[in-house]
C-alpha cells in the first residue's frame, strides 16, 4: 500500500454537516453497476479539496475495456484486492485517473471518477490547474486529479480513511446514462452515469 501523502499547504479541512453519512468500504463491496450510479451526488474530498461527483464510468472484470480483463499486472494489482480502495493509473502517459475498487476481492471491477462539481478548496484547485473557470476545473478524469492533487501516491489508499473522504449524497438525484468515452472496446455498453443537467460533466449526455 502507498504511504499517506502530505496534506497540501494552505488547505483547511471543510466544515461539513455533522449528519453527513460517510461511505465505508462496505459500500463498495457490491456489484460495480450498483455502486456506480449511487456515487452520483456523493461528496469526494482529498485533503479537504473536492466536491460533488457528477459523472462516473463502471468497468467490470468481464468487460474487455477494463484494465483487469487480461489478468493482474503490477499496474492493476489494486483492482484485484479488496473493495473500497483507490486504483490510480496514468492515462496516455499524461494524466492520473482515480478509480474506486468494487465487488469482492479478486473481482477486479472499479468505477472511474470522470467529473466533479468543485465545492471545497476551489482556490487551491485554481492554483493547481492554473485557470479560473470553475466549470472547467474538474470536467474530466485527468482534470479532477490535477485539481485535487491526486497522484500515484494515492494508489492503494483506503476510501474510508484520510486523506480521502467520501460522503453519501444527501438526497435522491436524477441520473442519466450513456456510453463510455475514449475507449475502443465494448463501446456500446451504457455504463457512463451522470447527474442530469449538470454543467460540470466532461461531455454532455444524449437527451
VEXNUVO-588389 format. One line per 2 residues: number of its first residue (from 1); their letters; for each residue x, y, z of N, C-alpha, C, O. Coordinates in Angstrom, 1 decimal, padded with zeros to 4 digits, m for minus. Example, Ala and Ser with C-alpha at 12.3 -4.5 7.8 and 13.67 -1.06 7.14 Angstrom:
residues 2
1) as) 013.2:m005.7:007.8:012.3:m004.5:007.8:013.2:m003.3:007.8:014.2:m003.3:008.5; 012.8:m002.2:007.1:013.7:m001.1:007.1:012.9:000.0:007.9:013.4:001.1:008.0
END
This chain:
residues 207
1) xx) 000.8:m001.2:000.0:000.0:000.0:000.0:000.9:001.3:000.0:002.0:001.3:000.6; 000.4:002.3:m000.7:001.2:003.5:m000.7:001.1:004.3:000.6:000.2:004.1:001.4
3) xx) 002.1:005.1:000.8:002.2:005.9:002.0:001.2:007.0:001.9:000.9:007.5:000.8; 000.7:007.5:003.1:m000.2:008.6:003.1:000.5:009.9:002.6:001.5:010.2:003.2
5) xx) 000.0:010.5:001.5:000.6:011.7:001.0:000.4:012.9:002.0:m000.5:012.9:002.8; 001.3:013.8:001.9:001.2:015.0:002.8:000.1:015.9:002.4:m000.2:016.0:001.2
7) xx) m000.5:016.5:003.4:m001.6:017.5:003.1:m001.1:018.7:002.4:m000.1:019.2:002.7; m001.9:019.1:001.4:m001.5:020.3:000.6:m001.4:021.5:001.5:m002.3:021.7:002.3
9) xx) m000.3:022.4:001.3:m000.2:023.6:002.2:m001.3:024.5:001.9:m001.8:024.7:000.8; m001.8:025.2:003.0:m002.8:026.2:002.8:m004.2:025.7:002.6:m005.1:026.6:002.3
11) xx) m004.5:024.4:002.8:m005.8:023.9:002.5:m006.4:023.5:003.9:m005.9:022.6:004.5; m007.5:024.2:004.3:m008.1:023.8:005.6:m009.2:022.8:005.3:m009.8:022.8:004.2
13) xx) m009.5:021.9:006.3:m010.5:020.9:006.1:m011.9:021.6:006.1:m012.1:022.4:007.0; m012.7:021.3:005.2:m014.0:021.9:005.1:m014.9:021.5:006.3:m014.8:020.5:006.9
15) xx) m015.8:022.4:006.6:m016.8:022.1:007.6:m018.0:021.5:006.9:m018.5:021.9:005.9; m018.4:020.3:007.5:m019.5:019.6:006.9:m020.6:019.4:007.9:m020.5:019.5:009.1
17) xx) m021.8:019.1:007.3:m022.9:018.8:008.2:m022.6:017.5:009.0:m022.2:016.5:008.5; m022.8:017.6:010.3:m022.5:016.5:011.2:m023.3:015.3:010.9:m022.9:014.2:011.3
19) xx) m024.4:015.4:010.2:m025.2:014.3:009.9:m024.9:013.6:008.6:m025.4:012.6:008.2; m023.9:014.2:007.9:m023.5:013.6:006.6:m023.0:012.2:006.8:m022.1:011.9:007.7
21) xx) m023.5:011.2:006.0:m023.1:009.8:006.2:m021.8:009.5:005.4:m021.8:009.7:004.2; m020.8:009.0:006.0:m019.6:008.6:005.4:m019.8:007.3:004.6:m020.5:006.4:005.1
23) xx) m019.2:007.2:003.5:m019.2:005.9:002.7:m018.1:005.1:003.2:m016.9:005.5:003.2; m018.3:003.8:003.6:m017.3:002.9:004.1:m016.9:001.9:003.0:m017.5:001.9:001.9
25) xx) m016.0:001.1:003.3:m015.5:000.1:002.3:m016.7:m000.9:002.0:m016.8:m001.4:000.9; m017.6:m001.1:003.0:m018.7:m002.0:002.7:m019.6:m001.5:001.6:m020.2:m002.3:000.9
27) xx) m019.7:m000.2:001.4:m020.5:000.4:000.3:m020.0:m000.1:m001.0:m020.8:m000.3:m001.9; m018.7:m000.4:m001.1:m018.1:m000.8:m002.4:m018.1:m002.3:m002.6:m017.7:m002.7:m003.7
29) xx) m018.5:m003.0:m001.6:m018.5:m004.5:m001.7:m019.8:m005.0:m002.3:m020.4:m005.9:m001.8; m020.1:m004.4:m003.5:m021.3:m004.8:m004.2:m021.0:m004.7:m005.7:m019.9:m004.3:m006.1
31) xx) m022.0:m005.1:m006.5:m021.8:m005.1:m007.9:m021.5:m003.7:m008.4:m022.1:m002.7:m008.0; m020.5:m003.6:m009.3:m020.0:m002.3:m009.7:m021.1:m001.5:m010.4:m021.1:m000.2:m010.3
33) xx) m022.0:m002.2:m011.1:m023.1:m001.4:m011.7:m024.2:m001.0:m010.7:m025.1:m000.2:m011.1; m024.1:m001.4:m009.5:m025.0:m000.9:m008.5:m024.3:000.3:m007.8:m024.9:001.3:m007.4
35) xx) m023.0:000.2:m007.6:m022.2:001.2:m006.9:m022.1:002.5:m007.7:m022.4:003.6:m007.2; m021.8:002.3:m009.0:m021.5:003.5:m009.9:m022.6:004.6:m009.9:m022.3:005.7:m009.6
37) xx) m023.9:004.2:m010.1:m024.9:005.3:m010.1:m025.1:005.9:m008.8:m025.5:007.1:m008.6; m024.9:005.1:m007.7:m025.1:005.7:m006.3:m024.0:006.6:m005.9:m024.1:007.3:m004.9
39) xx) m022.9:006.7:m006.7:m021.9:007.7:m006.4:m022.2:009.1:m006.9:m021.7:010.1:m006.5; m023.2:009.1:m007.9:m023.6:010.4:m008.4:m024.3:011.2:m007.3:m025.3:010.8:m006.7
41) xx) m023.7:012.4:m007.0:m024.3:013.2:m005.9:m023.5:013.1:m004.7:m023.7:013.9:m003.7; m022.6:012.1:m004.6:m021.8:011.9:m003.4:m020.7:013.0:m003.3:m020.3:013.5:m004.4
43) xx) m020.2:013.3:m002.2:m019.1:014.2:m002.0:m017.8:013.5:m001.9:m017.7:012.6:m001.1; m016.8:013.9:m002.7:m015.5:013.3:m002.7:m014.4:014.3:m002.4:m014.3:015.3:m003.2
45) xx) m013.7:014.1:m001.4:m012.6:015.0:m001.0:m011.3:014.3:m000.8:m011.2:013.2:m000.4; m010.2:015.0:m001.1:m008.9:014.6:m000.8:m008.1:015.7:m000.1:m007.9:016.8:m000.7
47) xx) m007.7:015.5:001.1:m007.1:016.6:001.9:m008.0:017.8:001.9:m007.5:018.9:001.9; m009.3:017.6:002.0:m010.3:018.7:002.1:m010.6:019.4:000.8:m011.3:020.4:000.9
49) xx) m010.1:018.9:m000.3:m010.3:019.6:m001.6:m011.2:018.6:m002.4:m010.9:017.4:m002.5; m012.2:019.1:m003.1:m013.1:018.3:m003.9:m014.5:018.8:m004.1:m014.6:020.1:m004.1
51) xx) m015.4:018.0:m004.2:m016.8:018.4:m004.5:m017.7:017.3:m004.7:m017.5:016.1:m004.3; m018.8:017.5:m005.5:m019.9:016.6:m005.8:m019.6:015.8:m007.0:m019.3:016.4:m008.1
53) xx) m019.6:014.5:m006.9:m019.4:013.6:m008.1:m020.6:013.8:m009.0:m021.7:013.5:m008.6; m020.3:014.1:m010.3:m021.4:014.3:m011.3:m021.3:013.4:m012.5:m022.2:013.3:m013.3
55) xx) m020.2:012.6:m012.6:m020.0:011.7:m013.7:m019.0:010.6:m013.4:m018.0:010.8:m012.8; m019.4:009.4:m013.7:m018.6:008.2:m013.4:m018.7:007.2:m014.6:m019.7:007.3:m015.4
57) xx) m017.8:006.2:m014.6:m018.0:005.1:m015.6:m017.7:003.8:m014.8:m016.8:003.8:m014.0; m018.4:002.8:m015.1:m018.2:001.5:m014.5:m017.4:000.6:m015.4:m017.6:000.6:m016.6
59) xx) m016.5:m000.2:m014.8:m015.7:m001.2:m015.5:m015.8:m002.5:m014.8:m015.3:m002.6:m013.6; m016.3:m003.5:m015.4:m016.5:m004.9:m014.8:m015.4:m005.8:m015.3:m014.8:m005.6:m016.4
61) xx) m015.0:m006.7:m014.5:m013.8:m007.6:m014.9:m014.0:m008.4:m016.1:m013.1:m008.8:m016.8; m015.3:m008.6:m016.5:m015.6:m009.3:m017.8:m015.6:m008.4:m019.0:m015.9:m008.9:m020.1
63) xx) m015.4:m007.2:m018.8:m015.5:m006.1:m019.8:m014.1:m005.9:m020.4:m013.2:m005.6:m019.8; m014.0:m006.1:m021.8:m012.7:m006.0:m022.4:m012.1:m004.6:m022.4:m010.9:m004.5:m022.7
65) xx) m012.9:m003.6:m022.0:m012.3:m002.3:m021.8:m011.7:m002.1:m020.4:m011.0:m001.1:m020.2; m011.9:m003.0:m019.5:m011.4:m002.9:m018.1:m009.9:m003.3:m018.1:m009.5:m004.2:m018.8
67) xx) m009.1:m002.6:m017.3:m007.7:m002.8:m017.2:m007.4:m004.2:m016.7:m006.4:m004.8:m016.9; m008.4:m004.8:m015.9:m008.2:m006.1:m015.3:m008.6:m007.3:m016.2:m008.5:m008.4:m015.8
69) xx) m009.1:m007.0:m017.4:m009.7:m008.0:m018.3:m008.7:m009.2:m018.6:m009.1:m010.3:m018.6; m007.4:m008.8:m018.8:m006.4:m009.8:m019.1:m005.7:m010.4:m017.9:m004.7:m011.1:m018.1
71) xx) m006.1:m010.0:m016.7:m005.5:m010.6:m015.5:m004.6:m009.5:m014.8:m004.4:m008.4:m015.3; m004.1:m009.9:m013.6:m003.4:m009.0:m012.8:m002.0:m008.7:m013.4:m001.3:m009.5:m014.0
73) xx) m001.6:m007.4:m013.2:m000.2:m006.9:m013.5:000.2:m006.0:m012.4:m000.6:m005.7:m011.5; 001.5:m005.6:m012.4:001.9:m004.7:m011.3:001.1:m003.4:m011.4:000.9:m002.8:m010.3
75) xx) 000.7:m003.0:m012.5:m000.1:m001.7:m012.7:m001.5:m001.8:m012.0:m001.9:m000.9:m011.4; m002.2:m003.0:m012.3:m003.6:m003.0:m011.9:m003.8:m003.9:m010.7:m005.0:m004.2:m010.4
77) xx) m002.8:m004.3:m009.9:m003.0:m005.3:m008.8:m004.0:m004.8:m007.8:m004.6:m005.6:m007.1; m004.1:m003.5:m007.6:m005.0:m003.0:m006.6:m006.5:m003.4:m006.9:m007.3:m003.6:m006.0
79) xx) m006.8:m003.5:m008.2:m008.1:m003.8:m008.7:m008.5:m005.2:m008.2:m009.7:m005.5:m008.0; m007.5:m006.1:m008.0:m007.7:m007.5:m007.6:m007.8:m007.7:m006.1:m008.0:m008.8:m005.6
81) xx) m007.6:m006.6:m005.4:m007.6:m006.6:m003.9:m009.0:m006.4:m003.4:m010.0:m006.5:m004.2; m009.2:m006.1:m002.1:m010.5:m005.9:m001.5:m011.1:m004.7:m002.0:m010.4:m003.8:m002.5
83) xx) m012.4:m004.6:m001.9:m013.2:m003.4:m002.4:m012.9:m002.2:m001.4:m012.5:m002.4:m000.2; m013.2:m001.0:m001.9:m013.1:000.2:m001.0:m011.7:000.8:m001.0:m011.3:001.5:m000.1
85) xx) m010.9:000.5:m002.1:m009.6:001.1:m002.2:m009.4:001.9:m003.5:m010.2:001.7:m004.4; m008.5:002.8:m003.5:m008.3:003.6:m004.7:m007.3:003.0:m005.7:m006.3:002.4:m005.3
87) xx) m007.7:003.0:m007.0:m006.8:002.5:m008.0:m006.5:003.7:m008.9:m007.4:004.3:m009.5; m005.3:004.1:m008.9:m004.8:005.3:m009.7:m003.9:004.8:m010.8:m002.9:004.1:m010.5
89) xx) m004.1:005.3:m012.0:m003.2:004.9:m013.1:m003.0:006.1:m014.0:m003.7:007.1:m013.9; m001.9:006.0:m014.7:m001.6:007.1:m015.7:m002.2:006.8:m017.0:m002.1:005.8:m017.6
91) xx) m003.0:007.8:m017.5:m003.6:007.7:m018.8:m002.8:008.4:m019.9:m002.5:009.5:m019.8; m002.5:007.6:m021.0:m001.8:008.1:m022.1:m000.5:008.7:m021.7:000.1:009.6:m022.4
93) xx) 000.1:008.3:m020.5:001.4:008.8:m020.1:001.3:010.2:m019.7:002.4:010.9:m019.5; 000.1:010.8:m019.5:000.0:012.2:m019.2:m000.8:012.5:m017.9:m000.2:013.1:m017.0
95) xx) m002.0:011.9:m017.8:m002.9:012.3:m016.7:m003.1:011.1:m015.7:m003.1:009.9:m016.1; m003.2:011.4:m014.4:m003.6:010.4:m013.5:m005.1:010.2:m013.5:m005.8:011.2:m013.7
97) xx) m005.6:009.0:m013.3:m007.1:008.8:m013.2:m007.4:008.1:m011.9:m006.6:007.2:m011.5; m008.5:008.4:m011.3:m008.9:007.9:m010.0:m010.0:006.9:m010.1:m011.1:007.3:m010.8
99) xx) m009.9:005.7:m009.6:m010.9:004.7:m009.7:m011.2:004.2:m008.3:m010.3:004.1:m007.4; m012.4:003.7:m008.0:m012.8:003.1:m006.8:m013.1:001.6:m007.0:m013.9:001.3:m007.8
101) xx) m012.3:000.8:m006.3:m012.4:m000.7:m006.5:m013.7:m001.2:m005.8:m014.0:m000.8:m004.7; m014.4:m002.0:m006.6:m015.7:m002.6:m006.1:m015.7:m004.1:m006.1:m014.8:m004.7:m006.6
103) xx) m016.8:m004.6:m005.6:m017.1:m006.1:m005.6:m016.2:m006.8:m004.7:m015.4:m006.2:m004.0; m016.3:m008.1:m004.7:m015.5:m009.0:m003.8:m014.0:m009.0:m004.2:m013.7:m008.7:m005.4
105) xx) m013.2:m009.3:m003.3:m011.7:m009.4:m003.6:m011.5:m010.4:m004.7:m012.1:m011.5:m004.7; m010.7:m010.0:m005.7:m010.5:m010.9:m006.9:m011.4:m010.6:m008.1:m011.1:m011.0:m009.2
107) xx) m012.5:m009.8:m007.8:m013.3:m009.5:m008.9:m012.7:m008.5:m009.9:m012.9:m008.6:m011.1; m011.9:m007.6:m009.4:m011.2:m006.6:m010.2:m012.1:m005.7:m011.0:m011.9:m005.5:m012.2
109) xx) m013.1:m005.2:m010.4:m014.1:m004.2:m011.0:m013.9:m002.9:m010.3:m013.6:m002.8:m009.1; m014.2:m001.8:m011.1:m013.9:m000.5:m010.5:m014.8:000.6:m011.2:m015.3:000.4:m012.3
111) xx) m014.9:001.7:m010.5:m015.6:002.9:m011.0:m014.6:004.0:m011.3:m013.9:004.4:m010.3; m014.6:004.5:m012.5:m013.7:005.6:m012.8:m014.5:006.9:m012.5:m015.6:007.1:m012.9
113) xx) m013.8:007.8:m011.7:m014.5:009.1:m011.4:m014.1:010.1:m012.6:m012.9:010.5:m012.7; m015.1:010.5:m013.3:m014.9:011.3:m014.5:m015.0:012.8:m014.3:m014.2:013.6:m014.9
115) xx) m015.9:013.2:m013.4:m016.0:014.6:m013.2:m016.7:014.9:m011.8:m017.5:014.1:m011.3; m016.3:016.1:m011.3:m017.0:016.5:m010.0:m017.3:018.0:m010.2:m016.7:018.7:m011.0
117) xx) m018.3:018.4:m009.4:m018.6:019.9:m009.3:m017.8:020.4:m008.1:m018.1:020.0:m007.0; m016.8:021.3:m008.4:m016.0:021.8:m007.3:m016.8:022.5:m006.2:m017.6:023.4:m006.6
119) xx) m016.6:022.2:m004.9:m017.3:022.9:m003.9:m016.4:023.2:m002.7:m016.7:024.2:m001.9; m015.3:022.5:m002.5:m014.4:022.7:m001.4:m012.9:022.9:m002.0:m012.5:022.2:m002.8
121) xx) m012.3:023.9:m001.5:m010.9:024.2:m001.9:m010.7:024.7:m003.3:m009.8:024.3:m004.0; m011.7:025.5:m003.8:m011.7:025.9:m005.2:m010.5:026.8:m005.5:m009.9:026.7:m006.6
123) xx) m010.0:027.6:m004.5:m008.8:028.4:m004.8:m007.6:027.6:m005.0:m006.8:027.8:m005.9; m007.5:026.5:m004.2:m006.4:025.6:m004.4:m006.5:024.8:m005.7:m005.4:024.6:m006.3
125) xx) m007.7:024.5:m006.1:m007.8:023.8:m007.4:m007.4:024.8:m008.6:m006.7:024.4:m009.5; m007.8:026.0:m008.4:m007.4:027.0:m009.5:m005.9:027.2:m009.5:m005.3:027.3:m010.6
127) xx) m005.3:027.2:m008.4:m003.8:027.3:m008.3:m003.1:026.1:m009.0:m002.2:026.2:m009.8; m003.6:024.9:m008.7:m003.0:023.7:m009.3:m003.2:023.6:m010.8:m002.3:023.1:m011.5
129) xx) m004.4:024.0:m011.2:m004.7:023.9:m012.7:m004.3:025.1:m013.5:m004.3:025.1:m014.7; m004.1:026.3:m012.8:m003.7:027.5:m013.5:m004.8:028.1:m014.3:m004.5:028.6:m015.4
131) xx) m006.1:028.0:m013.9:m007.2:028.6:m014.6:m008.3:029.0:m013.6:m008.3:028.5:m012.4; m009.1:029.9:m014.0:m010.2:030.4:m013.2:m011.5:029.8:m013.3:m012.3:029.8:m012.4
133) xx) m011.8:029.3:m014.5:m013.2:028.8:m014.8:m013.5:027.6:m014.0:m013.0:026.5:m014.2; m014.4:027.8:m013.0:m014.8:026.7:m012.1:m015.4:025.5:m012.9:m015.1:024.4:m012.5
135) xx) m016.1:025.8:m013.9:m016.8:024.7:m014.7:m015.8:023.8:m015.3:m016.1:022.6:m015.6; m014.6:024.3:m015.6:m013.6:023.5:m016.4:m012.6:022.9:m015.4:m011.7:022.2:m015.9
137) xx) m012.6:023.2:m014.1:m011.6:022.7:m013.2:m011.6:021.2:m013.1:m010.5:020.6:m013.1; m012.7:020.6:m013.1:m012.8:019.1:m012.8:m013.7:018.4:m013.8:m014.2:017.4:m013.5
139) xx) m013.8:018.9:m015.0:m014.7:018.3:m016.0:m014.0:017.3:m016.9:m014.0:017.3:m018.1; m013.4:016.3:m016.2:m012.7:015.2:m016.9:m011.8:014.5:m015.9:m011.4:015.1:m014.9
141) xx) m011.5:013.2:m016.1:m010.8:012.4:m015.1:m009.4:012.9:m014.8:m008.9:012.9:m013.7; m008.7:013.4:m015.8:m007.3:014.0:m015.6:m007.4:015.4:m015.0:m006.5:015.7:m014.3
143) xx) m008.4:016.1:m015.3:m008.6:017.5:m014.8:m008.8:017.4:m013.3:m008.2:018.1:m012.5; m009.7:016.5:m012.9:m010.1:016.5:m011.5:m008.9:015.9:m010.6:m008.7:016.4:m009.5
145) xx) m008.1:015.0:m011.1:m007.0:014.5:m010.3:m005.9:015.6:m010.2:m005.3:015.8:m009.1; m005.7:016.4:m011.2:m004.8:017.5:m011.1:m005.3:018.6:m010.1:m004.5:019.1:m009.3
147) xx) m006.6:018.9:m010.2:m007.2:019.9:m009.3:m007.2:019.4:m007.9:m007.0:020.3:m007.0; m007.4:018.1:m007.6:m007.5:017.6:m006.3:m006.1:017.1:m005.7:m006.1:016.7:m004.6
149) xx) m005.1:017.2:m006.5:m003.8:016.8:m006.1:m003.6:015.3:m006.0:m002.8:014.8:m005.2; m004.3:014.6:m006.8:m004.3:013.1:m006.8:m003.1:012.6:m007.7:m003.0:013.0:m008.9
151) xx) m002.3:011.7:m007.2:m001.2:011.2:m007.9:m001.1:009.7:m007.6:m001.9:009.1:m007.0; 000.0:009.0:m008.1:000.2:007.6:m007.9:000.4:007.4:m006.4:000.3:006.2:m005.9
153) xx) 000.7:008.4:m005.6:000.9:008.3:m004.2:m000.4:007.8:m003.5:m000.4:007.3:m002.4; m001.6:008.1:m004.2:m002.9:007.7:m003.6:m003.3:006.3:m004.0:m004.3:005.8:m003.6
155) xx) m002.5:005.7:m004.9:m002.9:004.3:m005.3:m002.8:003.4:m004.1:m001.8:003.3:m003.4; m003.9:002.6:m003.9:m004.0:001.6:m002.9:m004.4:002.2:m001.5:m004.5:001.4:m000.6
157) xx) m004.8:003.5:m001.5:m005.3:004.0:m000.2:m006.7:003.7:000.0:m007.5:003.5:m000.9; m007.1:003.5:001.3:m008.5:003.2:001.6:m009.4:004.4:001.3:m009.0:005.5:001.5
159) xx) m010.6:004.1:000.9:m011.5:005.2:000.5:m012.3:005.7:001.7:m013.0:006.7:001.6; m012.1:005.0:002.9:m012.8:005.5:004.1:m011.9:005.9:005.2:m012.2:005.9:006.4
161) xx) m010.7:006.4:004.8:m009.7:006.9:005.7:m009.0:008.1:005.1:m008.7:008.1:003.9; m008.6:009.0:006.0:m007.9:010.2:005.5:m006.6:009.8:004.8:m005.9:008.8:005.2
163) xx) m006.2:010.5:003.7:m006.7:011.8:003.3:m008.0:011.8:002.4:m008.5:012.9:002.1; m008.5:010.6:002.1:m009.7:010.6:001.3:m011.0:010.6:002.2:m011.0:009.9:003.2
165) xx) m012.0:011.3:001.8:m013.3:011.4:002.5:m014.4:011.2:001.4:m014.3:011.9:000.4; m015.3:010.4:001.7:m016.5:010.2:000.8:m017.8:010.3:001.7:m017.9:009.6:002.7
167) xx) m018.7:011.1:001.2:m020.0:011.2:001.9:m021.1:010.9:001.0:m021.1:011.4:m000.2; m022.1:010.2:001.5:m023.3:009.8:000.6:m024.0:011.0:000.2:m024.0:012.0:000.9
169) xx) m024.7:010.9:m000.9:m025.5:012.1:m001.4:m026.6:012.3:m000.4:m027.2:011.3:000.1; m027.0:013.5:m000.1:m028.0:013.8:000.9:m029.4:013.5:000.5:m030.3:013.3:001.3
171) xx) m029.6:013.3:m000.8:m031.0:013.0:m001.3:m030.9:012.3:m002.7:m029.8:012.3:m003.3; m032.0:011.8:m003.1:m032.0:011.1:m004.4:m031.8:012.2:m005.5:m032.2:013.3:m005.4
173) xx) m031.1:011.8:m006.6:m030.9:012.7:m007.7:m031.3:012.0:m009.0:m031.5:010.8:m009.0; m031.5:012.8:m010.0:m031.9:012.2:m011.3:m030.6:011.9:m012.1:m029.8:012.8:m012.3
175) xx) m030.5:010.7:m012.5:m029.3:010.2:m013.2:m029.6:009.9:m014.6:m030.6:009.3:m015.0; m028.6:010.2:m015.5:m028.7:009.9:m016.9:m027.5:009.0:m017.2:m026.6:008.9:m016.5
177) xx) m027.7:008.2:m018.3:m026.7:007.2:m018.7:m026.3:007.4:m020.2:m027.0:008.0:m020.9; m025.2:006.9:m020.5:m024.7:006.9:m021.9:m023.5:006.0:m022.0:m023.1:005.3:m021.1
179) xx) m023.0:005.9:m023.2:m021.8:005.1:m023.5:m020.6:005.7:m022.9:m020.5:006.9:m022.8; m019.6:004.9:m022.7:m018.3:005.4:m022.1:m017.5:006.1:m023.1:m017.7:006.0:m024.3
181) xx) m016.6:006.9:m022.6:m015.8:007.8:m023.5:m014.3:007.4:m023.6:m013.7:006.9:m022.7; m013.8:007.5:m024.8:m012.3:007.3:m025.0:m011.9:005.9:m025.0:m010.7:005.6:m024.7
183) xx) m012.8:004.9:m025.3:m012.4:003.5:m025.3:m012.7:003.0:m026.7:m013.5:003.6:m027.5; m012.1:001.8:m027.0:m012.3:001.2:m028.3:m012.9:m000.2:m028.3:m013.3:m000.7:m029.3
185) xx) m013.1:m000.7:m027.0:m013.8:m002.0:m026.8:m015.0:m001.8:m026.0:m015.1:m000.9:m025.1; m016.0:m002.7:m026.3:m017.3:m002.6:m025.5:m017.9:m001.2:m025.5:m018.4:m000.7:m024.5
187) xx) m017.8:m000.5:m026.7:m018.2:000.9:m026.8:m019.7:001.1:m026.7:m020.2:002.2:m026.5; m020.4:000.0:m026.8:m021.9:000.1:m026.9:m022.5:000.0:m025.5:m023.7:000.3:m025.3
189) xx) m021.7:m000.4:m024.5:m022.3:m000.5:m023.1:m022.6:000.8:m022.5:m021.8:001.7:m022.5; m023.9:001.0:m022.0:m024.3:002.3:m021.4:m023.9:002.4:m019.9:m024.7:002.5:m019.0
191) xx) m022.6:002.4:m019.7:m022.0:002.3:m018.3:m021.4:003.6:m017.9:m020.6:003.6:m017.0; m021.8:004.7:m018.5:m021.4:006.0:m018.0:m022.7:006.6:m017.4:m023.7:006.6:m017.9
193) xx) m022.5:007.2:m016.2:m023.6:007.7:m015.4:m023.3:009.1:m015.0:m022.2:009.5:m014.7; m024.3:010.0:m015.0:m024.1:011.4:m014.7:m025.3:012.0:m014.1:m026.4:011.5:m014.1
195) xx) m025.1:013.2:m013.5:m026.1:014.0:m012.8:m026.8:014.8:m013.9:m026.2:015.6:m014.6; m028.1:014.5:m014.0:m028.9:015.2:m015.1:m028.8:016.7:m014.9:m029.0:017.3:m013.9
197) xx) m028.5:017.4:m016.1:m028.5:018.8:m016.1:m027.2:019.5:m015.6:m027.1:020.7:m015.6; m026.2:018.7:m015.1:m025.0:019.2:m014.6:m024.2:019.9:m015.7:m024.0:019.4:m016.8
199) xx) m023.6:021.1:m015.3:m022.8:021.8:m016.2:m021.3:021.4:m016.1:m020.4:021.9:m016.8; m021.1:020.4:m015.2:m019.7:020.1:m014.8:m019.2:018.8:m015.4:m018.1:018.3:m015.1
201) xx) m020.1:018.1:m016.2:m019.7:016.8:m016.7:m018.6:017.0:m017.9:m018.5:018.1:m018.4; m017.9:016.0:m018.2:m016.9:016.1:m019.2:m017.4:016.2:m020.6:m016.8:016.8:m021.5
203) xx) m018.6:015.5:m020.8:m019.3:015.6:m022.1:m020.8:015.4:m021.9:m021.2:014.6:m021.0; m021.6:016.2:m022.6:m023.0:016.1:m022.4:m023.5:014.7:m022.7:m023.0:014.0:m023.6
205) xx) m024.5:014.3:m022.0:m025.2:013.1:m022.2:m026.3:013.2:m023.3:m026.9:014.3:m023.4; m026.6:012.2:m024.0:m027.7:012.3:m025.0:m029.0:012.5:m024.3:m029.2:012.0:m023.2
207) x) m029.9:013.3:m024.9:m031.2:013.5:m024.3:m032.2:012.4:m024.6:m033.3:012.4:m024.1
END
